[in-house]
Amino acid sequence: MAQIPRRSAPPSVHHVAARAGVSLATVSNVINHPERVSDATASRVRDAISALGYTPNHNARALASGRTRSVGLVLSSLRNSLFTDMVSGANDAAREHGLTLLMASAENDTTRQGEHLAFMESARVSGILLASMTESADQVTAVRQHGLPVVYVNYEPSTVEACSVVVDNERAGYIAGTHLIEQGCRRIGFVSARPDLQPVARRRVGLLRAIAEHPDVTLVEVDAGDIDPPGGTDAGARIAAMPAHERPDGVLGVTDLLAMAVVTELRAAGIRVPEEIPVSGCDHNSVAWGGAVPLTSVTQHGQDMGAAALALLLAEMTEGRNHVHRTVVLDSELIARESTVGRTRAADARRSTSPCDPRRTEA
């Protein structure tokens, strides 16, 4: 009978092998390739692991294999529920495949994003999901040159060959603009900033397309300076101060945080929302769903984006050089709330609307 080594430290694979009466290779197979071991032997090894309280040394395994059973997710920001939804979707999908998700937020700082990508690489993750607002081509290329797959989330690259998952942001701007026009708006104020950001630019294109379909509708550009709430506060105050004949009679905020701040400033100035000025957002941030005037917005399907991106990453990790990059596009739907249709109509819409799955296309 094999002698169990005396324990002066946490139990090791040697202790497990001795207790189960098997070789080190057999213990390794039970942990990493259980299909190679008979059920009886695997059961004996698992009983030994349980009795000893043994935990596999994932760091040692990473050094041996070059990669861990983990993937990274680098986000632009955690201030928008779209990104936290991405985390939830990607994390659930990762767990289904026995992977651990490591997450970091760059808070809209490109330098910090690069640092997070470098950390993920040093942590030996097997792949990275990048929810960036820009292409970040240099950073992504540097990571991929070391053999690490990267999948974009909420951004469609144009110069980097990579998979991506996006919402149709042009359609989001189009349906939000069309909705305001259907409410009778003829001077639509577009509160936005950072036109260099792909979602911002595409939502504006969609809004312009909606306006072009109605010759009596005009666009009023309102530069917020930033996509965070202070920009919306400033924009809302400027709109409220305009002469009534120049003031927009409808407002689309390129983000919900901007739109919500505009609503606050308009109401503070005695302007009724939506009776005098309907206001819509465009990215379905959960922080804007409640409050005194719940905000109309456009769905972004963050959980679905996270799950779809993880699936693309797994495919690339598995297929290697045979992998063909593709883009998954999720559709958007408008959710009408009190900020554009009033309380009664919003309640009626909630009662009559049933949940639906987002439609997907691949390019």
C-alpha positions in Angstrom: 0.0 0.0 0.0 1.3 3.4 -0.9 2.4 5.6 1.9 0.6 9.0 2.1 3.2 11.8 2.3 3.2 13.8 5.6 1.4 17.1 5.1 3.2 20.3 6.2 1.5 22.4 3.5 -1.8 22.5 1.6 -2.5 19.2 -0.1 -0.9 18.6 -3.4 -1.5 16.4 -6.4 1.0 13.9 -4.8 -1.2 13.6 -1.7 -4.2 12.9 -3.9 -2.4 10.3 -6.0 -1.1 8.5 -2.8 -4.5 8.5 -1.2 -6.3 7.2 -4.3 -3.5 4.7 -5.1 -3.0 6.0 -8.7 -0.3 7.8 -10.6 0.2 11.5 -10.9 -0.8 11.3 -14.6 -4.1 9.7 -13.7 -4.9 12.5 -11.3 -4.0 15.0 -14.0 -6.3 13.2 -16.4 -9.2 13.2 -14.0 -8.9 17.0 -13.6 -8.1 17.9 -17.2 -9.3 15.0 -19.4 -11.8 12.9 -17.4 -12.9 11.1 -20.6 -9.6 9.3 -20.5 -10.2 7.6 -17.1 -12.6 4.9 -16.1 -15.6 5.9 -14.0 -14.4 3.8 -11.0 -10.9 5.3 -11.0 -12.2 8.8 -11.5 -14.6 8.4 -8.6 -11.7 7.2 -6.4 -9.6 10.2 -7.3 -12.5 12.7 -6.8 -13.2 11.1 -3.3 -9.5 11.7 -2.5 -9.7 15.3 -3.7 -12.8 15.9 -1.6 -11.4 14.3 1.5 -8.1 16.2 1.3 -9.6 19.5 0.3 -7.2 19.7 -2.7 -7.5 22.7 -5.1 -5.7 22.5 -8.5 -2.9 25.0 -8.9 -4.2 26.9 -11.9 -1.1 29.2 -12.0 1.1 26.1 -12.4 -1.1 24.8 -15.2 -1.0 28.2 -16.9 2.8 28.1 -16.9 2.8 24.6 -18.3 0.2 25.3 -21.0 0.8 28.9 -21.7 -2.8 29.9 -21.1 -5.4 29.7 -18.3 -9.1 28.6 -18.5 -10.0 32.3 -18.3 -10.9 35.1 -20.7 -10.7 38.8 -20.3 -13.3 41.5 -20.9 -12.1 45.1 -21.1 -15.0 47.7 -20.9 -15.2 51.3 -21.9 -17.1 52.2 -18.7 -19.3 50.7 -16.0 -21.5 53.8 -15.8 -23.8 52.6 -18.5 -25.9 49.5 -17.8 -25.3 48.4 -21.4 -21.8 47.4 -20.4 -22.8 45.8 -17.1 -25.3 43.7 -19.2 -22.4 42.7 -21.4 -20.6 41.5 -18.4 -23.6 39.4 -17.3 -24.1 37.8 -20.7 -20.4 37.1 -21.3 -20.0 35.7 -17.7 -23.0 33.3 -18.0 -21.7 32.1 -21.4 -18.2 31.6 -20.0 -19.4 29.6 -17.0 -21.3 27.3 -19.4 -18.0 26.4 -21.0 -15.9 26.1 -17.8 -14.2 29.5 -18.2 -13.6 32.3 -15.7 -14.2 35.9 -16.9 -11.8 38.5 -15.8 -13.2 42.1 -16.1 -11.6 45.6 -16.1 -13.1 49.0 -16.9 -11.1 51.7 -18.7 -13.6 54.5 -17.8 -13.3 56.0 -21.3 -9.5 56.3 -20.9 -7.5 54.9 -23.9 -4.3 54.7 -21.9 -6.0 52.8 -19.1 -7.5 50.5 -21.7 -4.1 49.6 -23.0 -2.9 48.9 -19.5 -5.8 46.6 -18.9 -5.1 44.7 -22.2 -1.5 44.3 -21.2 -2.6 42.9 -17.8 -4.9 40.5 -19.4 -2.1 39.2 -21.6 0.2 38.9 -18.6 -2.5 37.0 -16.7 -2.3 34.4 -19.6 -6.0 34.6 -20.5 -7.0 32.6 -23.5 -8.8 35.4 -25.3 -10.1 39.0 -24.8 -13.4 40.7 -25.4 -13.0 44.4 -26.0 -16.0 46.7 -25.5 -14.3 49.8 -26.8 -15.7 53.0 -28.2 -12.8 53.3 -30.6 -10.9 50.8 -32.9 -7.8 51.0 -30.7 -6.0 49.4 -33.6 -2.4 49.6 -32.2 -3.4 48.1 -28.9 -5.4 45.3 -30.4 -2.7 44.5 -33.0 0.0 44.3 -30.3 -2.1 41.8 -28.4 -3.0 39.7 -31.4 0.6 39.5 -32.5 1.3 37.4 -29.5 -1.4 34.9 -30.6 -4.2 36.1 -28.4 -7.6 36.4 -30.1 -9.6 39.6 -29.6 -13.3 40.1 -30.3 -14.9 43.6 -30.4 -18.1 44.2 -28.5 -20.3 47.2 -29.4 -17.8 48.3 -32.1 -17.3 47.2 -35.7 -13.6 47.5 -36.7 -12.7 48.8 -40.2 -8.8 48.4 -40.2 -8.4 45.4 -37.8 -9.4 42.0 -39.0 -11.4 40.7 -36.1 -14.8 39.4 -35.1 -17.3 41.8 -33.6 -20.8 42.0 -32.1 -22.8 45.2 -32.5 -26.2 46.7 -32.3 -27.5 48.4 -35.4 -26.8 51.9 -34.1 -27.9 53.5 -37.3 -31.3 51.9 -37.0 -31.4 53.0 -33.3 -31.0 56.6 -34.3 -33.5 56.1 -37.1 -36.3 54.6 -35.0 -35.8 57.1 -32.2 -36.0 60.0 -34.7 -39.0 58.5 -36.4 -40.8 58.1 -33.1 -40.3 61.8 -32.2 -41.5 62.8 -35.6 -44.6 60.7 -35.1 -45.2 62.6 -31.9 -45.5 65.8 -34.0 -42.0 67.1 -33.5 -40.7 69.3 -36.4 -37.6 70.8 -34.9 -35.5 67.9 -33.4 -32.6 68.8 -31.2 -29.9 66.3 -31.3 -27.9 66.4 -28.1 -24.6 64.7 -28.7 -20.8 64.8 -28.3 -17.7 62.9 -29.5 -18.7 62.4 -33.1 -15.4 60.3 -33.4 -17.2 57.5 -31.4 -18.7 55.0 -33.8 -22.1 54.6 -31.9 -22.5 58.3 -31.8 -21.7 58.8 -35.5 -24.0 55.9 -36.6 -26.9 57.1 -34.4 -26.6 60.5 -36.0 -26.7 59.0 -39.5 -29.9 57.2 -38.6 -31.5 60.3 -37.2 -30.6 62.2 -40.4 -32.2 59.5 -42.5 -35.4 59.8 -40.5 -35.4 63.5 -40.9 -34.7 63.3 -44.7 -37.9 61.3 -45.1 -39.9 64.3 -43.8 -39.2 67.6 -45.6 -40.9 69.7 -43.0 -38.6 68.4 -40.2 -35.3 70.1 -39.4 -32.3 69.2 -37.2 -31.0 71.4 -34.4 -27.5 70.3 -33.4 -26.7 70.7 -29.7 -23.1 70.0 -28.8 -23.0 68.7 -25.2 -19.2 68.6 -25.1 -19.2 65.2 -23.4 -21.4 62.1 -23.4 -21.7 62.1 -19.6 -24.5 63.8 -17.6 -22.7 67.2 -17.1 -22.8 67.7 -20.8 -26.6 67.0 -20.8 -27.1 69.4 -18.0 -25.4 72.2 -19.9 -27.2 71.3 -23.2 -30.6 71.2 -21.4 -30.0 74.6 -19.8 -29.1 76.1 -23.2 -32.2 74.6 -24.8 -34.4 75.9 -22.1 -32.9 79.4 -22.5 -33.7 79.5 -26.3 -36.5 81.7 -27.6 -39.6 79.6 -28.0 -39.7 80.0 -31.8 -36.1 78.7 -32.0 -36.2 76.0 -29.3 -36.4 72.3 -30.5 -39.9 70.9 -30.0 -38.4 67.4 -29.6 -35.0 66.2 -28.3 -33.0 63.1 -29.0 -30.0 62.5 -26.6 -27.3 60.3 -28.2 -27.1 58.6 -24.8 -29.7 58.1 -22.1 -27.5 59.9 -19.6 -27.5 63.0 -21.8 -31.2 62.8 -22.4 -32.0 62.3 -18.7 -30.0 65.4 -17.8 -31.8 67.4 -20.5 -35.2 66.3 -19.0 -34.1 67.5 -15.6 -33.1 71.0 -16.9 -36.2 71.5 -19.0 -38.5 70.6 -16.1 -36.4 72.9 -13.8 -37.1 75.7 -16.2 -40.8 75.1 -16.2 -40.9 73.3 -19.6 -43.2 70.3 -19.5 -41.9 66.9 -20.7 -43.4 65.5 -22.9 -46.3 67.9 -23.3 -44.1 70.8 -24.6 -40.9 68.9 -25.6 -40.8 65.1 -25.9 -37.3 63.7 -25.1 -35.8 60.3 -26.1 -32.6 58.6 -25.3 -30.9 56.0 -27.5 -29.0 53.4 -25.5 -31.4 51.9 -22.9 -29.5 52.7 -19.8 -31.4 51.3 -16.8 -30.7 54.3 -14.7 -33.0 56.3 -16.9 -36.0 53.9 -16.7 -37.3 55.3 -13.4 -37.4 58.8 -11.8 -40.0 61.5 -12.3 -40.2 61.0 -16.0 -39.1 57.5 -17.2 -37.1 57.9 -20.5 -38.1 56.5 -23.9 -35.1 54.7 -25.4 -33.9 52.1 -27.8 -32.9 48.6 -26.7 -29.2 47.6 -27.0 -29.4 43.9 -25.9 -26.2 44.0 -23.8 -26.6 40.5 -22.4 -27.0 39.1 -25.9 -24.0 41.0 -27.1 -21.8 39.6 -24.3 -23.0 36.0 -24.9 -22.6 36.3 -28.7 -19.1 37.8 -28.3 -18.0 35.0 -26.0 -19.3 32.4 -28.6 -17.2 34.1 -31.3 -14.2 34.2 -29.1 -14.6 30.4 -28.3 -14.8 29.7 -32.0 -11.6 31.6 -32.7 -9.8 29.9 -29.8 -10.9 26.5 -31.1 -10.5 27.0 -34.9 -7.2 28.8 -34.8 -5.9 29.7 -38.3 -9.0 28.2 -39.9 -11.2 30.8 -38.2 -13.2 33.2 -40.4 -13.9 36.5 -38.8 -17.5 37.7 -38.9 -19.7 40.4 -37.5 -23.0 39.7 -35.6 -25.5 42.5 -35.8 -28.3 42.7 -33.2 -31.5 44.6 -34.1 -33.0 47.4 -31.9 -36.5 48.2 -30.7 -37.9 51.4 -29.3 -39.4 51.3 -25.8 -41.8 54.2 -25.4 -42.0 55.7 -21.9 -43.4 58.8 -20.4 -40.7 61.2 -21.7 -42.3 61.1 -25.2 -45.8 59.7 -24.9 -47.0 60.6 -21.3 -48.0 58.4 -18.5 -51.3 57.0 -19.8 -50.0 56.0 -23.2 -46.8 54.5 -21.7 -48.9 52.4 -19.3 -51.1 51.2 -22.3 -47.9 50.3 -24.3 -46.5 48.3 -21.4 -49.7 46.3 -21.2 -49.8 45.6 -24.9 -46.2 44.8 -25.6 -44.8 41.3 -25.2 -41.1 40.4 -24.9 -39.4 39.4 -28.1 -36.0 38.0 -29.0 -33.5 40.3 -30.8 -33.0 39.4 -34.5 -29.5 38.7 -35.5 -27.7 38.9 -38.8 -24.1 38.0 -39.7 -21.8 39.8 -42.1 
